[in-house]
């Protein structure tokens, strides 16, 4: 491979990586995703704008405080699906109620996929 070809290839890789990261970051700004981990299983949930308002924030601390104060929160469950263009995306499936429990853990969740906001 010649030097100009290698340089062009490297620049293409960097540009492609930046586009993927920018796409993931822009989706994550609109709908924050979290992983709810229990002894039995784990699910990915997302916050709609009204959820952010009700919880008083859009981070793990806000979810933890709401669970401690109210004993339960209702959020959107997310799963991977194919979009209209055939690309994979994280999309809301259904509303789920999360019950507070001492063995429950809330973690931030990141994905390279496009995040679809709840309707």
Biopython code that builds the backbone (N, CA, C, O; Angstrom):
import numpy as np
from Bio.PDB.StructureBuilder import StructureBuilder

atoms = [
    (1, "UNK", "N", (0.849, -1.170, 0.000)),
    (1, "UNK", "CA", (0.000, 0.000, 0.000)),
    (1, "UNK", "C", (0.896, 1.235, 0.000)),
    (1, "UNK", "O", (1.831, 1.315, 0.796)),
    (2, "UNK", "N", (0.627, 2.189, -0.870)),
    (2, "UNK", "CA", (1.449, 3.383, -0.948)),
    (2, "UNK", "C", (1.116, 4.317, 0.200)),
    (2, "UNK", "O", (0.069, 4.192, 0.837)),
    (3, "UNK", "N", (1.994, 5.230, 0.450)),
    (3, "UNK", "CA", (1.827, 6.152, 1.573)),
    (3, "UNK", "C", (0.549, 6.995, 1.447)),
    (3, "UNK", "O", (-0.192, 7.089, 2.426)),
    (4, "UNK", "N", (0.252, 7.613, 0.290)),
    (4, "UNK", "CA", (-0.986, 8.374, 0.170)),
    (4, "UNK", "C", (-2.241, 7.503, 0.368)),
    (4, "UNK", "O", (-3.235, 7.958, 0.934)),
    (5, "UNK", "N", (-2.181, 6.257, -0.101)),
    (5, "UNK", "CA", (-3.316, 5.354, 0.064)),
    (5, "UNK", "C", (-3.522, 5.029, 1.538)),
    (5, "UNK", "O", (-4.658, 5.014, 2.013)),
    (6, "UNK", "N", (-2.437, 4.768, 2.267)),
    (6, "UNK", "CA", (-2.537, 4.487, 3.707)),
    (6, "UNK", "C", (-3.083, 5.687, 4.458)),
    (6, "UNK", "O", (-3.904, 5.550, 5.366)),
    (7, "UNK", "N", (-2.622, 6.851, 4.073)),
    (7, "UNK", "CA", (-3.085, 8.067, 4.747)),
    (7, "UNK", "C", (-4.574, 8.286, 4.491)),
    (7, "UNK", "O", (-5.318, 8.620, 5.412)),
    (8, "UNK", "N", (-5.007, 8.102, 3.260)),
    (8, "UNK", "CA", (-6.417, 8.248, 2.922)),
    (8, "UNK", "C", (-7.260, 7.225, 3.683)),
    (8, "UNK", "O", (-8.333, 7.548, 4.191)),
    (9, "UNK", "N", (-6.768, 5.999, 3.755)),
    (9, "UNK", "CA", (-7.463, 4.944, 4.487)),
    (9, "UNK", "C", (-7.584, 5.307, 5.968)),
    (9, "UNK", "O", (-8.653, 5.140, 6.555)),
    (10, "UNK", "N", (-6.513, 5.798, 6.573)),
    (10, "UNK", "CA", (-6.526, 6.194, 7.985)),
    (10, "UNK", "C", (-7.507, 7.328, 8.233)),
    (10, "UNK", "O", (-8.263, 7.304, 9.204)),
    (11, "UNK", "N", (-7.492, 8.320, 7.352)),
    (11, "UNK", "CA", (-8.417, 9.439, 7.499)),
    (11, "UNK", "C", (-9.866, 8.987, 7.356)),
    (11, "UNK", "O", (-10.749, 9.486, 8.053)),
    (12, "UNK", "N", (-10.105, 8.045, 6.456)),
    (12, "UNK", "CA", (-11.452, 7.511, 6.280)),
    (12, "UNK", "C", (-11.931, 6.804, 7.539)),
    (12, "UNK", "O", (-13.083, 6.959, 7.945)),
    (13, "UNK", "N", (-11.045, 6.026, 8.157)),
    (13, "UNK", "CA", (-11.399, 5.336, 9.403)),
    (13, "UNK", "C", (-11.724, 6.326, 10.511)),
    (13, "UNK", "O", (-12.705, 6.149, 11.233)),
    (14, "UNK", "N", (-10.918, 7.352, 10.650)),
    (14, "UNK", "CA", (-11.145, 8.363, 11.684)),
    (14, "UNK", "C", (-12.468, 9.088, 11.432)),
    (14, "UNK", "O", (-13.250, 9.277, 12.363)),
    (15, "UNK", "N", (-12.725, 9.490, 10.201)),
    (15, "UNK", "CA", (-13.964, 10.197, 9.866)),
    (15, "UNK", "C", (-15.175, 9.312, 10.119)),
    (15, "UNK", "O", (-16.180, 9.777, 10.656)),
    (16, "UNK", "N", (-15.092, 8.051, 9.741)),
    (16, "UNK", "CA", (-16.199, 7.121, 9.973)),
    (16, "UNK", "C", (-16.467, 6.920, 11.449)),
    (16, "UNK", "O", (-17.622, 6.883, 11.873)),
    (17, "UNK", "N", (-15.416, 6.792, 12.234)),
    (17, "UNK", "CA", (-15.566, 6.633, 13.684)),
    (17, "UNK", "C", (-16.220, 7.852, 14.310)),
    (17, "UNK", "O", (-17.086, 7.728, 15.177)),
    (18, "UNK", "N", (-15.806, 9.021, 13.870)),
    (18, "UNK", "CA", (-16.397, 10.249, 14.407)),
    (18, "UNK", "C", (-17.879, 10.356, 14.067)),
    (18, "UNK", "O", (-18.674, 10.803, 14.893)),
    (19, "UNK", "N", (-18.254, 9.952, 12.858)),
    (19, "UNK", "CA", (-19.665, 9.985, 12.475)),
    (19, "UNK", "C", (-20.495, 9.034, 13.324)),
    (19, "UNK", "O", (-21.599, 9.381, 13.744)),
    (20, "UNK", "N", (-19.980, 7.852, 13.578)),
    (20, "UNK", "CA", (-20.701, 6.884, 14.417)),
    (20, "UNK", "C", (-20.856, 7.426, 15.830)),
    (20, "UNK", "O", (-21.940, 7.364, 16.410)),
    (21, "UNK", "N", (-19.766, 7.958, 16.386)),
    (21, "UNK", "CA", (-19.830, 8.514, 17.739)),
    (21, "UNK", "C", (-20.768, 9.711, 17.814)),
    (21, "UNK", "O", (-21.500, 9.858, 18.794)),
    (22, "UNK", "N", (-20.761, 10.558, 16.812)),
    (22, "UNK", "CA", (-21.649, 11.720, 16.808)),
    (22, "UNK", "C", (-23.100, 11.289, 16.733)),
    (22, "UNK", "O", (-23.953, 11.882, 17.393)),
    (23, "UNK", "N", (-23.393, 10.278, 15.951)),
    (23, "UNK", "CA", (-24.758, 9.771, 15.852)),
    (23, "UNK", "C", (-25.222, 9.172, 17.164)),
    (23, "UNK", "O", (-26.356, 9.405, 17.580)),
    (24, "UNK", "N", (-24.371, 8.408, 17.821)),
    (24, "UNK", "CA", (-24.727, 7.801, 19.106)),
    (24, "UNK", "C", (-24.888, 8.872, 20.166)),
    (24, "UNK", "O", (-25.798, 8.787, 20.991)),
    (25, "UNK", "N", (-24.028, 9.877, 20.164)),
    (25, "UNK", "CA", (-24.122, 10.933, 21.162)),
    (25, "UNK", "C", (-25.381, 11.762, 20.985)),
    (25, "UNK", "O", (-26.008, 12.135, 21.976)),
    (26, "UNK", "N", (-25.768, 12.059, 19.760)),
    (26, "UNK", "CA", (-26.961, 12.878, 19.551)),
    (26, "UNK", "C", (-28.212, 12.133, 19.974)),
    (26, "UNK", "O", (-29.134, 12.753, 20.504)),
    (27, "UNK", "N", (-28.278, 10.822, 19.760)),
    (27, "UNK", "CA", (-29.423, 10.050, 20.213)),
    (27, "UNK", "C", (-29.447, 9.952, 21.727)),
    (27, "UNK", "O", (-30.514, 10.013, 22.337)),
    (28, "UNK", "N", (-28.269, 9.799, 22.342)),
    (28, "UNK", "CA", (-28.191, 9.655, 23.790)),
    (28, "UNK", "C", (-28.591, 10.938, 24.492)),
    (28, "UNK", "O", (-29.090, 10.891, 25.617)),
    (29, "UNK", "N", (-28.383, 12.091, 23.854)),
    (29, "UNK", "CA", (-28.765, 13.354, 24.471)),
    (29, "UNK", "C", (-30.279, 13.474, 24.571)),
    (29, "UNK", "O", (-30.781, 14.081, 25.517)),
    (30, "UNK", "N", (-30.999, 12.926, 23.645)),
    (30, "UNK", "CA", (-32.443, 13.072, 23.657)),
    (30, "UNK", "C", (-33.123, 12.040, 24.549)),
    (30, "UNK", "O", (-34.115, 12.365, 25.202)),
    (31, "UNK", "N", (-32.632, 10.834, 24.597)),
    (31, "UNK", "CA", (-33.232, 9.788, 25.405)),
    (31, "UNK", "C", (-32.152, 9.048, 26.179)),
    (31, "UNK", "O", (-31.478, 8.186, 25.616)),
    (32, "UNK", "N", (-31.973, 9.365, 27.458)),
    (32, "UNK", "CA", (-30.968, 8.644, 28.234)),
    (32, "UNK", "C", (-31.406, 7.202, 28.483)),
    (32, "UNK", "O", (-32.566, 6.952, 28.811)),
    (33, "UNK", "N", (-30.486, 6.261, 28.328)),
    (33, "UNK", "CA", (-30.768, 4.851, 28.557)),
    (33, "UNK", "C", (-30.034, 4.359, 29.797)),
    (33, "UNK", "O", (-28.940, 4.823, 30.118)),
    (34, "UNK", "N", (-30.665, 3.401, 30.489)),
    (34, "UNK", "CA", (-30.095, 2.825, 31.694)),
    (34, "UNK", "C", (-30.326, 1.325, 31.695)),
    (34, "UNK", "O", (-31.284, 0.830, 31.101)),
    (35, "UNK", "N", (-29.440, 0.609, 32.367)),
    (35, "UNK", "CA", (-29.625, -0.827, 32.545)),
    (35, "UNK", "C", (-30.073, -1.039, 33.987)),
    (35, "UNK", "O", (-29.412, -0.593, 34.925)),
    (36, "UNK", "N", (-31.210, -1.730, 34.155)),
    (36, "UNK", "CA", (-31.705, -2.101, 35.475)),
    (36, "UNK", "C", (-31.270, -3.543, 35.701)),
    (36, "UNK", "O", (-31.672, -4.443, 34.962)),
    (37, "UNK", "N", (-30.447, -3.760, 36.727)),
    (37, "UNK", "CA", (-29.891, -5.075, 37.009)),
    (37, "UNK", "C", (-30.469, -5.582, 38.328)),
    (37, "UNK", "O", (-30.399, -4.898, 39.349)),
    (38, "UNK", "N", (-31.042, -6.788, 38.297)),
    (38, "UNK", "CA", (-31.551, -7.432, 39.503)),
    (38, "UNK", "C", (-30.863, -8.794, 39.643)),
    (38, "UNK", "O", (-30.035, -9.174, 38.814)),
    (39, "UNK", "N", (-31.215, -9.506, 40.688)),
    (39, "UNK", "CA", (-30.645, -10.828, 40.904)),
    (39, "UNK", "C", (-31.057, -11.773, 39.776)),
    (39, "UNK", "O", (-30.276, -12.631, 39.365)),
    (40, "UNK", "N", (-32.286, -11.613, 39.276)),
    (40, "UNK", "CA", (-32.809, -12.526, 38.253)),
    (40, "UNK", "C", (-32.430, -12.148, 36.832)),
    (40, "UNK", "O", (-32.071, -13.020, 36.040)),
    (41, "UNK", "N", (-32.502, -10.863, 36.491)),
    (41, "UNK", "CA", (-32.269, -10.471, 35.106)),
    (41, "UNK", "C", (-31.871, -9.008, 35.017)),
    (41, "UNK", "O", (-31.643, -8.339, 36.025)),
    (42, "UNK", "N", (-31.796, -8.531, 33.778)),
    (42, "UNK", "CA", (-31.509, -7.118, 33.537)),
    (42, "UNK", "C", (-32.279, -6.672, 32.298)),
    (42, "UNK", "O", (-32.496, -7.443, 31.364)),
    (43, "UNK", "N", (-32.689, -5.394, 32.320)),
    (43, "UNK", "CA", (-33.374, -4.818, 31.169)),
    (43, "UNK", "C", (-32.805, -3.435, 30.908)),
    (43, "UNK", "O", (-32.206, -2.821, 31.791)),
    (44, "UNK", "N", (-32.996, -2.951, 29.686)),
    (44, "UNK", "CA", (-32.583, -1.604, 29.314)),
    (44, "UNK", "C", (-33.840, -0.740, 29.310)),
    (44, "UNK", "O", (-34.859, -1.110, 28.726)),
    (45, "UNK", "N", (-33.756, 0.411, 29.964)),
    (45, "UNK", "CA", (-34.886, 1.332, 30.027)),
    (45, "UNK", "C", (-34.439, 2.711, 29.576)),
    (45, "UNK", "O", (-33.254, 3.041, 29.614)),
    (46, "UNK", "N", (-35.407, 3.507, 29.151)),
    (46, "UNK", "CA", (-35.129, 4.867, 28.712)),
    (46, "UNK", "C", (-36.095, 5.845, 29.338)),
    (46, "UNK", "O", (-37.172, 5.466, 29.798)),
    (47, "UNK", "N", (-35.707, 7.104, 29.354)),
    (47, "UNK", "CA", (-36.524, 8.155, 29.937)),
    (47, "UNK", "C", (-37.132, 9.031, 28.850)),
    (47, "UNK", "O", (-36.416, 9.580, 28.013)),
    (48, "UNK", "N", (-38.440, 9.157, 28.867)),
    (48, "UNK", "CA", (-39.131, 10.117, 28.011)),
    (48, "UNK", "C", (-39.011, 11.485, 28.686)),
    (48, "UNK", "O", (-38.709, 11.552, 29.877)),
    (49, "UNK", "N", (-39.242, 12.573, 27.951)),
    (49, "UNK", "CA", (-39.143, 13.901, 28.573)),
    (49, "UNK", "C", (-40.017, 14.055, 29.823)),
    (49, "UNK", "O", (-39.599, 14.694, 30.788)),
    (50, "UNK", "N", (-41.221, 13.481, 29.818)),
    (50, "UNK", "CA", (-42.081, 13.588, 30.994)),
    (50, "UNK", "C", (-41.518, 12.786, 32.167)),
    (50, "UNK", "O", (-41.755, 13.134, 33.323)),
    (51, "UNK", "N", (-40.763, 11.701, 31.876)),
    (51, "UNK", "CA", (-40.117, 10.923, 32.930)),
    (51, "UNK", "C", (-39.016, 11.744, 33.595)),
    (51, "UNK", "O", (-38.870, 11.724, 34.817)),
    (52, "UNK", "N", (-38.247, 12.462, 32.791)),
    (52, "UNK", "CA", (-37.170, 13.301, 33.318)),
    (52, "UNK", "C", (-37.753, 14.346, 34.266)),
    (52, "UNK", "O", (-37.205, 14.593, 35.340)),
    (53, "UNK", "N", (-38.866, 14.956, 33.862)),
    (53, "UNK", "CA", (-39.525, 15.959, 34.704)),
    (53, "UNK", "C", (-40.015, 15.330, 36.003)),
    (53, "UNK", "O", (-39.800, 15.886, 37.079)),
    (54, "UNK", "N", (-40.668, 14.184, 35.913)),
    (54, "UNK", "CA", (-41.221, 13.509, 37.099)),
    (54, "UNK", "C", (-40.129, 13.057, 38.065)),
    (54, "UNK", "O", (-40.308, 13.109, 39.281)),
    (55, "UNK", "N", (-38.990, 12.611, 37.514)),
    (55, "UNK", "CA", (-37.896, 12.131, 38.355)),
    (55, "UNK", "C", (-37.032, 13.262, 38.899)),
    (55, "UNK", "O", (-36.323, 13.085, 39.889)),
    (56, "UNK", "N", (-37.090, 14.417, 38.257)),
    (56, "UNK", "CA", (-36.251, 15.531, 38.680)),
    (56, "UNK", "C", (-34.832, 15.434, 38.163)),
    (56, "UNK", "O", (-33.922, 16.020, 38.750)),
    (57, "UNK", "N", (-34.622, 14.704, 37.073)),
    (57, "UNK", "CA", (-33.292, 14.577, 36.488)),
    (57, "UNK", "C", (-33.241, 13.429, 35.514)),
    (57, "UNK", "O", (-34.207, 12.683, 35.352)),
    (58, "UNK", "N", (-32.088, 13.296, 34.859)),
    (58, "UNK", "CA", (-31.948, 12.237, 33.858)),
    (58, "UNK", "C", (-30.680, 11.422, 34.079)),
    (58, "UNK", "O", (-29.992, 11.058, 33.124)),
    (59, "UNK", "N", (-30.378, 11.137, 35.337)),
    (59, "UNK", "CA", (-29.200, 10.323, 35.642)),
    (59, "UNK", "C", (-29.573, 9.218, 36.621)),
    (59, "UNK", "O", (-30.715, 9.151, 37.074)),
    (60, "UNK", "N", (-28.617, 8.351, 36.950)),
    (60, "UNK", "CA", (-28.893, 7.225, 37.837)),
    (60, "UNK", "C", (-29.302, 7.688, 39.226)),
    (60, "UNK", "O", (-30.087, 7.017, 39.894)),
    (61, "UNK", "N", (-28.785, 8.813, 39.664)),
    (61, "UNK", "CA", (-29.136, 9.337, 40.983)),
    (61, "UNK", "C", (-30.615, 9.709, 41.055)),
    (61, "UNK", "O", (-31.273, 9.441, 42.060)),
    (62, "UNK", "N", (-31.137, 10.319, 40.004)),
    (62, "UNK", "CA", (-32.563, 10.697, 39.983)),
    (62, "UNK", "C", (-33.446, 9.450, 40.037)),
    (62, "UNK", "O", (-34.459, 9.437, 40.736)),
    (63, "UNK", "N", (-33.064, 8.400, 39.299)),
    (63, "UNK", "CA", (-33.843, 7.162, 39.334)),
    (63, "UNK", "C", (-33.754, 6.532, 40.723)),
    (63, "UNK", "O", (-34.766, 6.077, 41.256)),
    (64, "UNK", "N", (-32.576, 6.500, 41.307)),
    (64, "UNK", "CA", (-32.387, 5.938, 42.646)),
    (64, "UNK", "C", (-33.192, 6.677, 43.699)),
    (64, "UNK", "O", (-33.821, 6.058, 44.557)),
    (65, "UNK", "N", (-33.173, 8.002, 43.633)),
    (65, "UNK", "CA", (-33.953, 8.799, 44.597)),
    (65, "UNK", "C", (-35.444, 8.543, 44.449)),
    (65, "UNK", "O", (-36.161, 8.423, 45.443)),
    (66, "UNK", "N", (-35.917, 8.460, 43.195)),
    (66, "UNK", "CA", (-37.340, 8.219, 42.955)),
    (66, "UNK", "C", (-37.741, 6.837, 43.473)),
    (66, "UNK", "O", (-38.812, 6.690, 44.062)),
    (67, "UNK", "N", (-36.905, 5.831, 43.265)),
    (67, "UNK", "CA", (-37.200, 4.494, 43.771)),
    (67, "UNK", "C", (-37.236, 4.481, 45.298)),
    (67, "UNK", "O", (-38.086, 3.823, 45.898)),
    (68, "UNK", "N", (-36.328, 5.198, 45.912)),
    (68, "UNK", "CA", (-36.275, 5.261, 47.377)),
    (68, "UNK", "C", (-37.495, 6.000, 47.933)),
    (68, "UNK", "O", (-38.090, 5.565, 48.918)),
    (69, "UNK", "N", (-37.864, 7.115, 47.302)),
    (69, "UNK", "CA", (-38.972, 7.941, 47.798)),
    (69, "UNK", "C", (-40.344, 7.338, 47.493)),
    (69, "UNK", "O", (-41.220, 7.313, 48.358)),
    (70, "UNK", "N", (-40.528, 6.854, 46.266)),
    (70, "UNK", "CA", (-41.845, 6.381, 45.821)),
    (70, "UNK", "C", (-42.001, 4.864, 45.895)),
    (70, "UNK", "O", (-43.123, 4.361, 45.961)),
    (71, "UNK", "N", (-40.894, 4.136, 45.884)),
    (71, "UNK", "CA", (-40.969, 2.683, 45.894)),
    (71, "UNK", "C", (-41.092, 2.066, 44.516)),
    (71, "UNK", "O", (-40.859, 0.868, 44.359)),
    (72, "UNK", "N", (-41.456, 2.861, 43.502)),
    (72, "UNK", "CA", (-41.548, 2.375, 42.128)),
    (72, "UNK", "C", (-41.485, 3.536, 41.150)),
    (72, "UNK", "O", (-41.849, 4.663, 41.484)),
    (73, "UNK", "N", (-41.026, 3.252, 39.953)),
    (73, "UNK", "CA", (-41.039, 4.215, 38.851)),
    (73, "UNK", "C", (-41.469, 3.481, 37.583)),
    (73, "UNK", "O", (-41.228, 2.284, 37.427)),
    (74, "UNK", "N", (-42.103, 4.215, 36.693)),
    (74, "UNK", "CA", (-42.523, 3.650, 35.417)),
    (74, "UNK", "C", (-41.690, 4.287, 34.317)),
    (74, "UNK", "O", (-41.644, 5.509, 34.178)),
    (75, "UNK", "N", (-41.030, 3.434, 33.534)),
    (75, "UNK", "CA", (-40.122, 3.884, 32.479)),
    (75, "UNK", "C", (-40.412, 3.102, 31.201)),
    (75, "UNK", "O", (-41.227, 2.179, 31.198)),
    (76, "UNK", "N", (-39.738, 3.481, 30.116)),
    (76, "UNK", "CA", (-39.857, 2.758, 28.849)),
    (76, "UNK", "C", (-38.832, 1.653, 28.787)),
    (76, "UNK", "O", (-37.649, 1.893, 29.029)),
    (77, "UNK", "N", (-39.262, 0.439, 28.466)),
    (77, "UNK", "CA", (-38.334, -0.660, 28.214)),
    (77, "UNK", "C", (-37.848, -0.542, 26.772)),
    (77, "UNK", "O", (-38.648, -0.295, 25.870)),
    (78, "UNK", "N", (-36.547, -0.717, 26.548)),
    (78, "UNK", "CA", (-35.940, -0.600, 25.227)),
    (78, "UNK", "C", (-35.389, -1.940, 24.765)),
    (78, "UNK", "O", (-34.956, -2.762, 25.572)),
    (79, "UNK", "N", (-35.412, -2.145, 23.458)),
    (79, "UNK", "CA", (-34.843, -3.348, 22.849)),
    (79, "UNK", "C", (-34.312, -2.988, 21.466)),
    (79, "UNK", "O", (-34.667, -1.954, 20.900)),
    (80, "UNK", "N", (-33.462, -3.851, 20.937)),
    (80, "UNK", "CA", (-32.900, -3.653, 19.600)),
    (80, "UNK", "C", (-33.908, -4.160, 18.571)),
    (80, "UNK", "O", (-34.520, -5.214, 18.743)),
    (81, "UNK", "N", (-34.065, -3.384, 17.496)),
    (81, "UNK", "CA", (-34.931, -3.790, 16.385)),
    (81, "UNK", "C", (-34.308, -3.279, 15.089)),
    (81, "UNK", "O", (-33.352, -2.503, 15.104)),
    (82, "UNK", "N", (-34.870, -3.730, 13.969)),
    (82, "UNK", "CA", (-34.452, -3.208, 12.665)),
    (82, "UNK", "C", (-35.344, -2.031, 12.318)),
    (82, "UNK", "O", (-36.566, -2.107, 12.452)),
    (83, "UNK", "N", (-34.738, -0.951, 11.875)),
    (83, "UNK", "CA", (-35.480, 0.229, 11.468)),
    (83, "UNK", "C", (-36.003, 0.090, 10.049)),
    (83, "UNK", "O", (-35.780, -0.926, 9.391)),
    (84, "UNK", "N", (-36.695, 1.109, 9.585)),
    (84, "UNK", "CA", (-37.264, 1.110, 8.240)),
    (84, "UNK", "C", (-36.179, 0.982, 7.170)),
    (84, "UNK", "O", (-36.412, 0.407, 6.107)),
    (85, "UNK", "N", (-34.984, 1.524, 7.461)),
    (85, "UNK", "CA", (-33.880, 1.452, 6.503)),
    (85, "UNK", "C", (-33.068, 0.167, 6.636)),
    (85, "UNK", "O", (-32.091, -0.021, 5.912)),
    (86, "UNK", "N", (-33.461, -0.725, 7.556)),
    (86, "UNK", "CA", (-32.762, -1.989, 7.741)),
    (86, "UNK", "C", (-31.647, -1.949, 8.769)),
    (86, "UNK", "O", (-31.070, -2.984, 9.103)),
    (87, "UNK", "N", (-31.336, -0.756, 9.275)),
    (87, "UNK", "CA", (-30.284, -0.616, 10.278)),
    (87, "UNK", "C", (-30.833, -0.946, 11.663)),
    (87, "UNK", "O", (-32.011, -0.726, 11.947)),
    (88, "UNK", "N", (-29.962, -1.475, 12.519)),
    (88, "UNK", "CA", (-30.375, -1.759, 13.886)),
    (88, "UNK", "C", (-30.508, -0.465, 14.673)),
    (88, "UNK", "O", (-29.763, 0.489, 14.452)),
    (89, "UNK", "N", (-31.479, -0.443, 15.608)),
    (89, "UNK", "CA", (-31.700, 0.726, 16.451)),
    (89, "UNK", "C", (-32.261, 0.291, 17.791)),
    (89, "UNK", "O", (-32.871, -0.772, 17.897)),
    (90, "UNK", "N", (-32.055, 1.118, 18.828)),
    (90, "UNK", "CA", (-32.643, 0.900, 20.148)),
    (90, "UNK", "C", (-33.992, 1.612, 20.140)),
    (90, "UNK", "O", (-34.061, 2.813, 19.879)),
    (91, "UNK", "N", (-35.061, 0.874, 20.424)),
    (91, "UNK", "CA", (-36.396, 1.463, 20.346)),
    (91, "UNK", "C", (-37.223, 1.083, 21.565)),
    (91, "UNK", "O", (-37.033, 0.012, 22.142)),
    (92, "UNK", "N", (-38.153, 1.970, 21.961)),
    (92, "UNK", "CA", (-39.023, 1.652, 23.089)),
    (92, "UNK", "C", (-39.982, 0.523, 22.727)),
    (92, "UNK", "O", (-40.519, 0.483, 21.620)),
    (93, "UNK", "N", (-40.193, -0.397, 23.673)),
    (93, "UNK", "CA", (-41.071, -1.542, 23.450)),
    (93, "UNK", "C", (-42.374, -1.369, 24.213)),
    (93, "UNK", "O", (-43.457, -1.502, 23.642)),
    (94, "UNK", "N", (-42.270, -1.070, 25.511)),
    (94, "UNK", "CA", (-43.456, -0.940, 26.365)),
    (94, "UNK", "C", (-43.077, -0.203, 27.641)),
    (94, "UNK", "O", (-41.900, -0.097, 27.986)),
    (95, "UNK", "N", (-44.087, 0.304, 28.335)),
    (95, "UNK", "CA", (-43.870, 0.907, 29.641)),
    (95, "UNK", "C", (-43.746, -0.213, 30.662)),
    (95, "UNK", "O", (-44.519, -1.171, 30.630)),
    (96, "UNK", "N", (-42.780, -0.103, 31.567)),
    (96, "UNK", "CA", (-42.595, -1.086, 32.623)),
    (96, "UNK", "C", (-42.506, -0.372, 33.960)),
    (96, "UNK", "O", (-42.034, 0.762, 34.040)),
    (97, "UNK", "N", (-42.955, -1.030, 34.988)),
    (97, "UNK", "CA", (-42.882, -0.499, 36.343)),
    (97, "UNK", "C", (-41.711, -1.165, 37.054)),
    (97, "UNK", "O", (-41.635, -2.391, 37.128)),
    (98, "UNK", "N", (-40.812, -0.360, 37.569)),
    (98, "UNK", "CA", (-39.652, -0.860, 38.298)),
    (98, "UNK", "C", (-39.932, -0.671, 39.783)),
    (98, "UNK", "O", (-40.160, 0.449, 40.240)),
    (99, "UNK", "N", (-39.916, -1.765, 40.531)),
    (99, "UNK", "CA", (-40.167, -1.719, 41.970)),
    (99, "UNK", "C", (-38.846, -1.621, 42.714)),
    (99, "UNK", "O", (-37.893, -2.330, 42.390)),
    (100, "UNK", "N", (-38.787, -0.745, 43.710)),
    (100, "UNK", "CA", (-37.578, -0.582, 44.498)),
    (100, "UNK", "C", (-37.236, -1.865, 45.237)),
    (100, "UNK", "O", (-38.123, -2.546, 45.753)),
    (101, "UNK", "N", (-35.950, -2.197, 45.289)),
    (101, "UNK", "CA", (-35.495, -3.417, 45.927)),
    (101, "UNK", "C", (-34.045, -3.192, 46.344)),
    (101, "UNK", "O", (-33.299, -2.499, 45.652)),
    (102, "UNK", "N", (-33.649, -3.770, 47.462)),
    (102, "UNK", "CA", (-32.277, -3.585, 47.932)),
    (102, "UNK", "C", (-31.237, -4.192, 46.994)),
    (102, "UNK", "O", (-30.093, -3.740, 46.959)),
    (103, "UNK", "N", (-31.630, -5.209, 46.237)),
    (103, "UNK", "CA", (-30.666, -5.858, 45.346)),
    (103, "UNK", "C", (-30.732, -5.315, 43.920)),
    (103, "UNK", "O", (-30.102, -5.874, 43.021)),
    (104, "UNK", "N", (-31.479, -4.245, 43.698)),
    (104, "UNK", "CA", (-31.607, -3.641, 42.368)),
    (104, "UNK", "C", (-30.470, -2.650, 42.148)),
    (104, "UNK", "O", (-30.093, -1.912, 43.058)),
    (105, "UNK", "N", (-29.923, -2.640, 40.923)),
    (105, "UNK", "CA", (-28.847, -1.712, 40.581)),
    (105, "UNK", "C", (-29.206, -0.997, 39.286)),
    (105, "UNK", "O", (-29.712, -1.619, 38.352)),
    (106, "UNK", "N", (-28.950, 0.298, 39.225)),
    (106, "UNK", "CA", (-29.190, 1.104, 38.028)),
    (106, "UNK", "C", (-27.843, 1.566, 37.499)),
    (106, "UNK", "O", (-27.040, 2.144, 38.232)),
    (107, "UNK", "N", (-27.598, 1.301, 36.195)),
    (107, "UNK", "CA", (-26.336, 1.677, 35.554)),
    (107, "UNK", "C", (-26.616, 2.480, 34.292)),
    (107, "UNK", "O", (-27.609, 2.225, 33.611)),
    (108, "UNK", "N", (-25.765, 3.440, 33.969)),
    (108, "UNK", "CA", (-25.899, 4.105, 32.665)),
    (108, "UNK", "C", (-25.664, 3.071, 31.565)),
    (108, "UNK", "O", (-24.879, 2.139, 31.740)),
    (109, "UNK", "N", (-26.342, 3.238, 30.444)),
    (109, "UNK", "CA", (-26.209, 2.296, 29.335)),
    (109, "UNK", "C", (-25.882, 3.074, 28.070)),
    (109, "UNK", "O", (-26.575, 4.027, 27.715)),
    (110, "UNK", "N", (-24.830, 2.661, 27.402)),
    (110, "UNK", "CA", (-24.455, 3.307, 26.144)),
    (110, "UNK", "C", (-24.588, 2.303, 25.012)),
    (110, "UNK", "O", (-24.411, 1.100, 25.204)),
    (111, "UNK", "N", (-24.896, 2.808, 23.847)),
    (111, "UNK", "CA", (-25.047, 1.966, 22.662)),
    (111, "UNK", "C", (-24.577, 2.730, 21.440)),
    (111, "UNK", "O", (-24.775, 3.942, 21.357)),
    (112, "UNK", "N", (-23.959, 2.045, 20.493)),
    (112, "UNK", "CA", (-23.581, 2.703, 19.245)),
    (112, "UNK", "C", (-24.773, 2.844, 18.289)),
    (112, "UNK", "O", (-24.674, 3.513, 17.261)),
    (113, "UNK", "N", (-25.893, 2.213, 18.635)),
    (113, "UNK", "CA", (-27.068, 2.238, 17.768)),
    (113, "UNK", "C", (-27.839, 3.546, 17.908)),
    (113, "UNK", "O", (-27.725, 4.255, 18.908)),
    (114, "UNK", "N", (-28.612, 3.839, 16.896)),
    (114, "UNK", "CA", (-29.502, 5.002, 16.932)),
    (114, "UNK", "C", (-30.569, 4.751, 17.995)),
    (114, "UNK", "O", (-31.123, 3.655, 18.075)),
    (115, "UNK", "N", (-30.857, 5.771, 18.813)),
    (115, "UNK", "CA", (-31.855, 5.645, 19.870)),
    (115, "UNK", "C", (-33.131, 6.349, 19.427)),
    (115, "UNK", "O", (-33.118, 7.535, 19.095)),
    (116, "UNK", "N", (-34.230, 5.607, 19.426)),
    (116, "UNK", "CA", (-35.523, 6.149, 19.050)),
    (116, "UNK", "C", (-36.222, 6.664, 20.309)),
    (116, "UNK", "O", (-36.321, 5.942, 21.301)),
    (117, "UNK", "N", (-36.698, 7.891, 20.274)),
    (117, "UNK", "CA", (-37.382, 8.483, 21.419)),
    (117, "UNK", "C", (-38.805, 7.903, 21.539)),
    (117, "UNK", "O", (-39.445, 7.610, 20.529)),
    (118, "UNK", "N", (-39.288, 7.742, 22.769)),
    (118, "UNK", "CA", (-40.656, 7.255, 22.954)),
    (118, "UNK", "C", (-41.663, 8.279, 22.442)),
    (118, "UNK", "O", (-41.400, 9.482, 22.452)),
    (119, "UNK", "N", (-42.801, 7.796, 22.001)),
    (119, "UNK", "CA", (-43.861, 8.701, 21.485)),
    (119, "UNK", "C", (-44.783, 9.151, 22.589)),
    (119, "UNK", "O", (-45.721, 9.907, 22.340)),
]
sb = StructureBuilder()
sb.init_structure("model")
sb.init_model(0)
sb.init_chain("A")
sb.init_seg("    ")
for serial, (resi, resn, name, xyz) in enumerate(atoms, 1):
    if name == "N":
        sb.init_residue(resn, " ", resi, " ")
    sb.init_atom(name, np.array(xyz, "f"), 0.0, 1.0, " ", f" {name:<3s}", serial, name[0])
structure = sb.get_structure()
